[in-house]
Amino acid sequence: MAMLVKDIMDRDLTSLAEDTTLLEAIALLAAHDTSGLPVLGDGGKVIGFLSEKDILRSAIPGYLGYMDENFAMPDVDKIKARVKRVGRDPARDYMTKDAIVFDEEETISNAMVALFKKNIRRAPVVKDGSLVGMVNREEILKGFVHDNFEDGEVEIPVGGDSSR
């Protein structure tokens, strides 16, 4: 039987309202040690996702050009001033509006493919459109090998020895 997203999802419902400011969002991301949070609209429906990457794009114009060898990072004072300036803006202005969202009945194999294809780490999980949890790549990988660990097919290295 296929393992479902609801079997491995994190049931933490930490989220942002669409009018949460970027500074408040940064504080929540830091407090929960996470890379992104779902943004909820009326009735608790997921309307987007705000990630560290979305926030960096708002603070560092041309951020996506960092891969270019000619990219010059603005100095820290300019970045701080920009964060202060956009920090009062609402999350809805910077969130990814067409965010990947999984139904809790989705298989983890389908979720894994979608996360890797879109190169995202985590995504909201919904039931009837309302947030019920989050799924991330790490938990999906653990889900795939969980049965192998239980059956004794795979040994967990002790003391960091991964040479087996």
MODELLER restraints for C-alpha pairs under 7 A, 6 or more apart:
rsr = mdl.restraints
at = mdl.atoms
rsr.add(forms.Gaussian(group=physical.xy_distance, feature=features.Distance(at['CA:2:A'], at['CA:107:A']), mean=6.36, stdev=0.5))
rsr.add(forms.Gaussian(group=physical.xy_distance, feature=features.Distance(at['CA:3:A'], at['CA:107:A']), mean=5.81, stdev=0.5))
rsr.add(forms.Gaussian(group=physical.xy_distance, feature=features.Distance(at['CA:3:A'], at['CA:108:A']), mean=6.06, stdev=0.5))
rsr.add(forms.Gaussian(group=physical.xy_distance, feature=features.Distance(at['CA:4:A'], at['CA:104:A']), mean=6.94, stdev=0.5))
rsr.add(forms.Gaussian(group=physical.xy_distance, feature=features.Distance(at['CA:4:A'], at['CA:105:A']), mean=5.64, stdev=0.5))
rsr.add(forms.Gaussian(group=physical.xy_distance, feature=features.Distance(at['CA:4:A'], at['CA:106:A']), mean=5.57, stdev=0.5))
rsr.add(forms.Gaussian(group=physical.xy_distance, feature=features.Distance(at['CA:4:A'], at['CA:107:A']), mean=4.27, stdev=0.5))
rsr.add(forms.Gaussian(group=physical.xy_distance, feature=features.Distance(at['CA:4:A'], at['CA:108:A']), mean=5.32, stdev=0.5))
rsr.add(forms.Gaussian(group=physical.xy_distance, feature=features.Distance(at['CA:5:A'], at['CA:104:A']), mean=5.25, stdev=0.5))
rsr.add(forms.Gaussian(group=physical.xy_distance, feature=features.Distance(at['CA:5:A'], at['CA:105:A']), mean=6.19, stdev=0.5))
rsr.add(forms.Gaussian(group=physical.xy_distance, feature=features.Distance(at['CA:5:A'], at['CA:106:A']), mean=5.62, stdev=0.5))
rsr.add(forms.Gaussian(group=physical.xy_distance, feature=features.Distance(at['CA:5:A'], at['CA:107:A']), mean=5.72, stdev=0.5))
rsr.add(forms.Gaussian(group=physical.xy_distance, feature=features.Distance(at['CA:5:A'], at['CA:108:A']), mean=5.18, stdev=0.5))
rsr.add(forms.Gaussian(group=physical.xy_distance, feature=features.Distance(at['CA:6:A'], at['CA:104:A']), mean=4.74, stdev=0.5))
rsr.add(forms.Gaussian(group=physical.xy_distance, feature=features.Distance(at['CA:6:A'], at['CA:105:A']), mean=6.44, stdev=0.5))
rsr.add(forms.Gaussian(group=physical.xy_distance, feature=features.Distance(at['CA:8:A'], at['CA:139:A']), mean=6.25, stdev=0.5))
rsr.add(forms.Gaussian(group=physical.xy_distance, feature=features.Distance(at['CA:8:A'], at['CA:140:A']), mean=6.97, stdev=0.5))
rsr.add(forms.Gaussian(group=physical.xy_distance, feature=features.Distance(at['CA:8:A'], at['CA:143:A']), mean=6.56, stdev=0.5))
rsr.add(forms.Gaussian(group=physical.xy_distance, feature=features.Distance(at['CA:9:A'], at['CA:133:A']), mean=6.02, stdev=0.5))
rsr.add(forms.Gaussian(group=physical.xy_distance, feature=features.Distance(at['CA:9:A'], at['CA:134:A']), mean=5.46, stdev=0.5))
rsr.add(forms.Gaussian(group=physical.xy_distance, feature=features.Distance(at['CA:9:A'], at['CA:135:A']), mean=4.74, stdev=0.5))
rsr.add(forms.Gaussian(group=physical.xy_distance, feature=features.Distance(at['CA:10:A'], at['CA:133:A']), mean=5.39, stdev=0.5))
rsr.add(forms.Gaussian(group=physical.xy_distance, feature=features.Distance(at['CA:10:A'], at['CA:134:A']), mean=5.13, stdev=0.5))
rsr.add(forms.Gaussian(group=physical.xy_distance, feature=features.Distance(at['CA:10:A'], at['CA:135:A']), mean=6.17, stdev=0.5))
rsr.add(forms.Gaussian(group=physical.xy_distance, feature=features.Distance(at['CA:11:A'], at['CA:132:A']), mean=6.29, stdev=0.5))
rsr.add(forms.Gaussian(group=physical.xy_distance, feature=features.Distance(at['CA:11:A'], at['CA:133:A']), mean=4.25, stdev=0.5))
rsr.add(forms.Gaussian(group=physical.xy_distance, feature=features.Distance(at['CA:11:A'], at['CA:134:A']), mean=6.50, stdev=0.5))
rsr.add(forms.Gaussian(group=physical.xy_distance, feature=features.Distance(at['CA:12:A'], at['CA:133:A']), mean=5.73, stdev=0.5))
rsr.add(forms.Gaussian(group=physical.xy_distance, feature=features.Distance(at['CA:13:A'], at['CA:131:A']), mean=6.99, stdev=0.5))
rsr.add(forms.Gaussian(group=physical.xy_distance, feature=features.Distance(at['CA:13:A'], at['CA:132:A']), mean=6.58, stdev=0.5))
rsr.add(forms.Gaussian(group=physical.xy_distance, feature=features.Distance(at['CA:13:A'], at['CA:133:A']), mean=5.68, stdev=0.5))
rsr.add(forms.Gaussian(group=physical.xy_distance, feature=features.Distance(at['CA:15:A'], at['CA:37:A']), mean=5.42, stdev=0.5))
rsr.add(forms.Gaussian(group=physical.xy_distance, feature=features.Distance(at['CA:15:A'], at['CA:38:A']), mean=5.18, stdev=0.5))
rsr.add(forms.Gaussian(group=physical.xy_distance, feature=features.Distance(at['CA:15:A'], at['CA:39:A']), mean=5.90, stdev=0.5))
rsr.add(forms.Gaussian(group=physical.xy_distance, feature=features.Distance(at['CA:15:A'], at['CA:40:A']), mean=6.89, stdev=0.5))
rsr.add(forms.Gaussian(group=physical.xy_distance, feature=features.Distance(at['CA:16:A'], at['CA:37:A']), mean=6.67, stdev=0.5))
rsr.add(forms.Gaussian(group=physical.xy_distance, feature=features.Distance(at['CA:16:A'], at['CA:38:A']), mean=6.20, stdev=0.5))
rsr.add(forms.Gaussian(group=physical.xy_distance, feature=features.Distance(at['CA:16:A'], at['CA:39:A']), mean=4.66, stdev=0.5))
rsr.add(forms.Gaussian(group=physical.xy_distance, feature=features.Distance(at['CA:16:A'], at['CA:40:A']), mean=6.12, stdev=0.5))
rsr.add(forms.Gaussian(group=physical.xy_distance, feature=features.Distance(at['CA:17:A'], at['CA:39:A']), mean=5.54, stdev=0.5))
rsr.add(forms.Gaussian(group=physical.xy_distance, feature=features.Distance(at['CA:17:A'], at['CA:40:A']), mean=5.21, stdev=0.5))
rsr.add(forms.Gaussian(group=physical.xy_distance, feature=features.Distance(at['CA:17:A'], at['CA:41:A']), mean=6.47, stdev=0.5))
rsr.add(forms.Gaussian(group=physical.xy_distance, feature=features.Distance(at['CA:18:A'], at['CA:39:A']), mean=5.78, stdev=0.5))
rsr.add(forms.Gaussian(group=physical.xy_distance, feature=features.Distance(at['CA:18:A'], at['CA:40:A']), mean=6.17, stdev=0.5))
rsr.add(forms.Gaussian(group=physical.xy_distance, feature=features.Distance(at['CA:18:A'], at['CA:41:A']), mean=6.19, stdev=0.5))
rsr.add(forms.Gaussian(group=physical.xy_distance, feature=features.Distance(at['CA:18:A'], at['CA:90:A']), mean=6.48, stdev=0.5))
rsr.add(forms.Gaussian(group=physical.xy_distance, feature=features.Distance(at['CA:18:A'], at['CA:91:A']), mean=5.46, stdev=0.5))
rsr.add(forms.Gaussian(group=physical.xy_distance, feature=features.Distance(at['CA:18:A'], at['CA:92:A']), mean=4.96, stdev=0.5))
rsr.add(forms.Gaussian(group=physical.xy_distance, feature=features.Distance(at['CA:19:A'], at['CA:90:A']), mean=4.65, stdev=0.5))
rsr.add(forms.Gaussian(group=physical.xy_distance, feature=features.Distance(at['CA:19:A'], at['CA:91:A']), mean=5.95, stdev=0.5))
rsr.add(forms.Gaussian(group=physical.xy_distance, feature=features.Distance(at['CA:19:A'], at['CA:92:A']), mean=6.58, stdev=0.5))
rsr.add(forms.Gaussian(group=physical.xy_distance, feature=features.Distance(at['CA:20:A'], at['CA:90:A']), mean=5.33, stdev=0.5))
rsr.add(forms.Gaussian(group=physical.xy_distance, feature=features.Distance(at['CA:20:A'], at['CA:91:A']), mean=5.58, stdev=0.5))
rsr.add(forms.Gaussian(group=physical.xy_distance, feature=features.Distance(at['CA:21:A'], at['CA:87:A']), mean=6.18, stdev=0.5))
rsr.add(forms.Gaussian(group=physical.xy_distance, feature=features.Distance(at['CA:21:A'], at['CA:88:A']), mean=5.14, stdev=0.5))
rsr.add(forms.Gaussian(group=physical.xy_distance, feature=features.Distance(at['CA:21:A'], at['CA:89:A']), mean=5.32, stdev=0.5))
rsr.add(forms.Gaussian(group=physical.xy_distance, feature=features.Distance(at['CA:21:A'], at['CA:90:A']), mean=4.39, stdev=0.5))
rsr.add(forms.Gaussian(group=physical.xy_distance, feature=features.Distance(at['CA:21:A'], at['CA:91:A']), mean=5.69, stdev=0.5))
rsr.add(forms.Gaussian(group=physical.xy_distance, feature=features.Distance(at['CA:22:A'], at['CA:87:A']), mean=4.71, stdev=0.5))
rsr.add(forms.Gaussian(group=physical.xy_distance, feature=features.Distance(at['CA:22:A'], at['CA:88:A']), mean=6.18, stdev=0.5))
rsr.add(forms.Gaussian(group=physical.xy_distance, feature=features.Distance(at['CA:22:A'], at['CA:89:A']), mean=6.06, stdev=0.5))
rsr.add(forms.Gaussian(group=physical.xy_distance, feature=features.Distance(at['CA:22:A'], at['CA:90:A']), mean=6.11, stdev=0.5))
rsr.add(forms.Gaussian(group=physical.xy_distance, feature=features.Distance(at['CA:22:A'], at['CA:91:A']), mean=5.72, stdev=0.5))
rsr.add(forms.Gaussian(group=physical.xy_distance, feature=features.Distance(at['CA:23:A'], at['CA:87:A']), mean=4.76, stdev=0.5))
rsr.add(forms.Gaussian(group=physical.xy_distance, feature=features.Distance(at['CA:23:A'], at['CA:88:A']), mean=6.63, stdev=0.5))
rsr.add(forms.Gaussian(group=physical.xy_distance, feature=features.Distance(at['CA:29:A'], at['CA:35:A']), mean=6.43, stdev=0.5))
rsr.add(forms.Gaussian(group=physical.xy_distance, feature=features.Distance(at['CA:29:A'], at['CA:36:A']), mean=6.52, stdev=0.5))
rsr.add(forms.Gaussian(group=physical.xy_distance, feature=features.Distance(at['CA:35:A'], at['CA:51:A']), mean=5.75, stdev=0.5))
rsr.add(forms.Gaussian(group=physical.xy_distance, feature=features.Distance(at['CA:35:A'], at['CA:52:A']), mean=5.54, stdev=0.5))
rsr.add(forms.Gaussian(group=physical.xy_distance, feature=features.Distance(at['CA:36:A'], at['CA:49:A']), mean=6.94, stdev=0.5))
rsr.add(forms.Gaussian(group=physical.xy_distance, feature=features.Distance(at['CA:36:A'], at['CA:50:A']), mean=5.48, stdev=0.5))
rsr.add(forms.Gaussian(group=physical.xy_distance, feature=features.Distance(at['CA:36:A'], at['CA:51:A']), mean=3.90, stdev=0.5))
rsr.add(forms.Gaussian(group=physical.xy_distance, feature=features.Distance(at['CA:36:A'], at['CA:52:A']), mean=6.04, stdev=0.5))
rsr.add(forms.Gaussian(group=physical.xy_distance, feature=features.Distance(at['CA:37:A'], at['CA:49:A']), mean=5.76, stdev=0.5))
rsr.add(forms.Gaussian(group=physical.xy_distance, feature=features.Distance(at['CA:37:A'], at['CA:50:A']), mean=5.54, stdev=0.5))
rsr.add(forms.Gaussian(group=physical.xy_distance, feature=features.Distance(at['CA:37:A'], at['CA:51:A']), mean=6.46, stdev=0.5))
rsr.add(forms.Gaussian(group=physical.xy_distance, feature=features.Distance(at['CA:38:A'], at['CA:46:A']), mean=6.47, stdev=0.5))
rsr.add(forms.Gaussian(group=physical.xy_distance, feature=features.Distance(at['CA:38:A'], at['CA:48:A']), mean=5.94, stdev=0.5))
rsr.add(forms.Gaussian(group=physical.xy_distance, feature=features.Distance(at['CA:38:A'], at['CA:49:A']), mean=4.30, stdev=0.5))
rsr.add(forms.Gaussian(group=physical.xy_distance, feature=features.Distance(at['CA:38:A'], at['CA:50:A']), mean=6.28, stdev=0.5))
rsr.add(forms.Gaussian(group=physical.xy_distance, feature=features.Distance(at['CA:38:A'], at['CA:124:A']), mean=6.22, stdev=0.5))
rsr.add(forms.Gaussian(group=physical.xy_distance, feature=features.Distance(at['CA:39:A'], at['CA:46:A']), mean=5.85, stdev=0.5))
rsr.add(forms.Gaussian(group=physical.xy_distance, feature=features.Distance(at['CA:39:A'], at['CA:47:A']), mean=5.82, stdev=0.5))
rsr.add(forms.Gaussian(group=physical.xy_distance, feature=features.Distance(at['CA:39:A'], at['CA:48:A']), mean=4.98, stdev=0.5))
rsr.add(forms.Gaussian(group=physical.xy_distance, feature=features.Distance(at['CA:39:A'], at['CA:49:A']), mean=5.28, stdev=0.5))
rsr.add(forms.Gaussian(group=physical.xy_distance, feature=features.Distance(at['CA:39:A'], at['CA:50:A']), mean=6.75, stdev=0.5))
rsr.add(forms.Gaussian(group=physical.xy_distance, feature=features.Distance(at['CA:40:A'], at['CA:46:A']), mean=4.58, stdev=0.5))
rsr.add(forms.Gaussian(group=physical.xy_distance, feature=features.Distance(at['CA:40:A'], at['CA:47:A']), mean=5.51, stdev=0.5))
rsr.add(forms.Gaussian(group=physical.xy_distance, feature=features.Distance(at['CA:41:A'], at['CA:47:A']), mean=5.88, stdev=0.5))
rsr.add(forms.Gaussian(group=physical.xy_distance, feature=features.Distance(at['CA:44:A'], at['CA:130:A']), mean=5.58, stdev=0.5))
rsr.add(forms.Gaussian(group=physical.xy_distance, feature=features.Distance(at['CA:44:A'], at['CA:131:A']), mean=6.72, stdev=0.5))
rsr.add(forms.Gaussian(group=physical.xy_distance, feature=features.Distance(at['CA:45:A'], at['CA:129:A']), mean=5.67, stdev=0.5))
rsr.add(forms.Gaussian(group=physical.xy_distance, feature=features.Distance(at['CA:45:A'], at['CA:130:A']), mean=4.81, stdev=0.5))
rsr.add(forms.Gaussian(group=physical.xy_distance, feature=features.Distance(at['CA:45:A'], at['CA:131:A']), mean=6.60, stdev=0.5))
rsr.add(forms.Gaussian(group=physical.xy_distance, feature=features.Distance(at['CA:46:A'], at['CA:130:A']), mean=6.55, stdev=0.5))
rsr.add(forms.Gaussian(group=physical.xy_distance, feature=features.Distance(at['CA:46:A'], at['CA:131:A']), mean=6.48, stdev=0.5))
rsr.add(forms.Gaussian(group=physical.xy_distance, feature=features.Distance(at['CA:47:A'], at['CA:97:A']), mean=6.37, stdev=0.5))
rsr.add(forms.Gaussian(group=physical.xy_distance, feature=features.Distance(at['CA:48:A'], at['CA:95:A']), mean=5.89, stdev=0.5))
rsr.add(forms.Gaussian(group=physical.xy_distance, feature=features.Distance(at['CA:48:A'], at['CA:96:A']), mean=5.41, stdev=0.5))
rsr.add(forms.Gaussian(group=physical.xy_distance, feature=features.Distance(at['CA:48:A'], at['CA:97:A']), mean=4.45, stdev=0.5))
rsr.add(forms.Gaussian(group=physical.xy_distance, feature=features.Distance(at['CA:48:A'], at['CA:98:A']), mean=6.40, stdev=0.5))
rsr.add(forms.Gaussian(group=physical.xy_distance, feature=features.Distance(at['CA:48:A'], at['CA:99:A']), mean=5.40, stdev=0.5))
rsr.add(forms.Gaussian(group=physical.xy_distance, feature=features.Distance(at['CA:49:A'], at['CA:95:A']), mean=5.33, stdev=0.5))
rsr.add(forms.Gaussian(group=physical.xy_distance, feature=features.Distance(at['CA:49:A'], at['CA:96:A']), mean=5.24, stdev=0.5))
rsr.add(forms.Gaussian(group=physical.xy_distance, feature=features.Distance(at['CA:49:A'], at['CA:97:A']), mean=6.76, stdev=0.5))
rsr.add(forms.Gaussian(group=physical.xy_distance, feature=features.Distance(at['CA:49:A'], at['CA:99:A']), mean=5.79, stdev=0.5))
rsr.add(forms.Gaussian(group=physical.xy_distance, feature=features.Distance(at['CA:50:A'], at['CA:91:A']), mean=6.95, stdev=0.5))
rsr.add(forms.Gaussian(group=physical.xy_distance, feature=features.Distance(at['CA:50:A'], at['CA:95:A']), mean=4.43, stdev=0.5))
rsr.add(forms.Gaussian(group=physical.xy_distance, feature=features.Distance(at['CA:50:A'], at['CA:96:A']), mean=6.19, stdev=0.5))
rsr.add(forms.Gaussian(group=physical.xy_distance, feature=features.Distance(at['CA:54:A'], at['CA:94:A']), mean=6.09, stdev=0.5))
rsr.add(forms.Gaussian(group=physical.xy_distance, feature=features.Distance(at['CA:54:A'], at['CA:95:A']), mean=6.38, stdev=0.5))
rsr.add(forms.Gaussian(group=physical.xy_distance, feature=features.Distance(at['CA:56:A'], at['CA:63:A']), mean=6.93, stdev=0.5))
rsr.add(forms.Gaussian(group=physical.xy_distance, feature=features.Distance(at['CA:57:A'], at['CA:63:A']), mean=5.51, stdev=0.5))
rsr.add(forms.Gaussian(group=physical.xy_distance, feature=features.Distance(at['CA:59:A'], at['CA:79:A']), mean=5.99, stdev=0.5))
rsr.add(forms.Gaussian(group=physical.xy_distance, feature=features.Distance(at['CA:59:A'], at['CA:82:A']), mean=5.47, stdev=0.5))
rsr.add(forms.Gaussian(group=physical.xy_distance, feature=features.Distance(at['CA:59:A'], at['CA:83:A']), mean=5.22, stdev=0.5))
rsr.add(forms.Gaussian(group=physical.xy_distance, feature=features.Distance(at['CA:60:A'], at['CA:79:A']), mean=6.31, stdev=0.5))
rsr.add(forms.Gaussian(group=physical.xy_distance, feature=features.Distance(at['CA:65:A'], at['CA:71:A']), mean=6.16, stdev=0.5))
rsr.add(forms.Gaussian(group=physical.xy_distance, feature=features.Distance(at['CA:100:A'], at['CA:123:A']), mean=6.14, stdev=0.5))
rsr.add(forms.Gaussian(group=physical.xy_distance, feature=features.Distance(at['CA:101:A'], at['CA:123:A']), mean=5.85, stdev=0.5))
rsr.add(forms.Gaussian(group=physical.xy_distance, feature=features.Distance(at['CA:101:A'], at['CA:124:A']), mean=5.14, stdev=0.5))
rsr.add(forms.Gaussian(group=physical.xy_distance, feature=features.Distance(at['CA:101:A'], at['CA:125:A']), mean=5.86, stdev=0.5))
rsr.add(forms.Gaussian(group=physical.xy_distance, feature=features.Distance(at['CA:102:A'], at['CA:124:A']), mean=6.35, stdev=0.5))
rsr.add(forms.Gaussian(group=physical.xy_distance, feature=features.Distance(at['CA:102:A'], at['CA:125:A']), mean=4.76, stdev=0.5))
rsr.add(forms.Gaussian(group=physical.xy_distance, feature=features.Distance(at['CA:102:A'], at['CA:126:A']), mean=6.18, stdev=0.5))
rsr.add(forms.Gaussian(group=physical.xy_distance, feature=features.Distance(at['CA:103:A'], at['CA:125:A']), mean=5.53, stdev=0.5))
rsr.add(forms.Gaussian(group=physical.xy_distance, feature=features.Distance(at['CA:103:A'], at['CA:126:A']), mean=4.93, stdev=0.5))
rsr.add(forms.Gaussian(group=physical.xy_distance, feature=features.Distance(at['CA:103:A'], at['CA:127:A']), mean=5.89, stdev=0.5))
rsr.add(forms.Gaussian(group=physical.xy_distance, feature=features.Distance(at['CA:104:A'], at['CA:125:A']), mean=5.73, stdev=0.5))
rsr.add(forms.Gaussian(group=physical.xy_distance, feature=features.Distance(at['CA:104:A'], at['CA:126:A']), mean=5.86, stdev=0.5))
rsr.add(forms.Gaussian(group=physical.xy_distance, feature=features.Distance(at['CA:104:A'], at['CA:127:A']), mean=6.01, stdev=0.5))
rsr.add(forms.Gaussian(group=physical.xy_distance, feature=features.Distance(at['CA:108:A'], at['CA:140:A']), mean=6.23, stdev=0.5))
rsr.add(forms.Gaussian(group=physical.xy_distance, feature=features.Distance(at['CA:112:A'], at['CA:137:A']), mean=6.67, stdev=0.5))
rsr.add(forms.Gaussian(group=physical.xy_distance, feature=features.Distance(at['CA:112:A'], at['CA:140:A']), mean=6.57, stdev=0.5))
rsr.add(forms.Gaussian(group=physical.xy_distance, feature=features.Distance(at['CA:115:A'], at['CA:121:A']), mean=6.57, stdev=0.5))
rsr.add(forms.Gaussian(group=physical.xy_distance, feature=features.Distance(at['CA:121:A'], at['CA:136:A']), mean=5.58, stdev=0.5))
rsr.add(forms.Gaussian(group=physical.xy_distance, feature=features.Distance(at['CA:121:A'], at['CA:137:A']), mean=5.70, stdev=0.5))
rsr.add(forms.Gaussian(group=physical.xy_distance, feature=features.Distance(at['CA:122:A'], at['CA:134:A']), mean=6.77, stdev=0.5))
rsr.add(forms.Gaussian(group=physical.xy_distance, feature=features.Distance(at['CA:122:A'], at['CA:135:A']), mean=5.54, stdev=0.5))
rsr.add(forms.Gaussian(group=physical.xy_distance, feature=features.Distance(at['CA:122:A'], at['CA:136:A']), mean=4.09, stdev=0.5))
rsr.add(forms.Gaussian(group=physical.xy_distance, feature=features.Distance(at['CA:122:A'], at['CA:137:A']), mean=6.52, stdev=0.5))
rsr.add(forms.Gaussian(group=physical.xy_distance, feature=features.Distance(at['CA:123:A'], at['CA:134:A']), mean=5.64, stdev=0.5))
rsr.add(forms.Gaussian(group=physical.xy_distance, feature=features.Distance(at['CA:123:A'], at['CA:135:A']), mean=5.52, stdev=0.5))
rsr.add(forms.Gaussian(group=physical.xy_distance, feature=features.Distance(at['CA:123:A'], at['CA:136:A']), mean=6.47, stdev=0.5))
rsr.add(forms.Gaussian(group=physical.xy_distance, feature=features.Distance(at['CA:124:A'], at['CA:131:A']), mean=6.73, stdev=0.5))
rsr.add(forms.Gaussian(group=physical.xy_distance, feature=features.Distance(at['CA:124:A'], at['CA:133:A']), mean=6.07, stdev=0.5))
rsr.add(forms.Gaussian(group=physical.xy_distance, feature=features.Distance(at['CA:124:A'], at['CA:134:A']), mean=4.50, stdev=0.5))
rsr.add(forms.Gaussian(group=physical.xy_distance, feature=features.Distance(at['CA:124:A'], at['CA:135:A']), mean=6.40, stdev=0.5))
rsr.add(forms.Gaussian(group=physical.xy_distance, feature=features.Distance(at['CA:125:A'], at['CA:131:A']), mean=5.90, stdev=0.5))
rsr.add(forms.Gaussian(group=physical.xy_distance, feature=features.Distance(at['CA:125:A'], at['CA:132:A']), mean=5.76, stdev=0.5))
rsr.add(forms.Gaussian(group=physical.xy_distance, feature=features.Distance(at['CA:125:A'], at['CA:133:A']), mean=5.03, stdev=0.5))
rsr.add(forms.Gaussian(group=physical.xy_distance, feature=features.Distance(at['CA:125:A'], at['CA:134:A']), mean=5.19, stdev=0.5))
rsr.add(forms.Gaussian(group=physical.xy_distance, feature=features.Distance(at['CA:125:A'], at['CA:135:A']), mean=6.60, stdev=0.5))
rsr.add(forms.Gaussian(group=physical.xy_distance, feature=features.Distance(at['CA:126:A'], at['CA:132:A']), mean=5.21, stdev=0.5))
rsr.add(forms.Gaussian(group=physical.xy_distance, feature=features.Distance(at['CA:126:A'], at['CA:133:A']), mean=6.93, stdev=0.5))
rsr.add(forms.Gaussian(group=physical.xy_distance, feature=features.Distance(at['CA:148:A'], at['CA:154:A']), mean=5.69, stdev=0.5))
rsr.add(forms.Gaussian(group=physical.xy_distance, feature=features.Distance(at['CA:149:A'], at['CA:155:A']), mean=6.61, stdev=0.5))
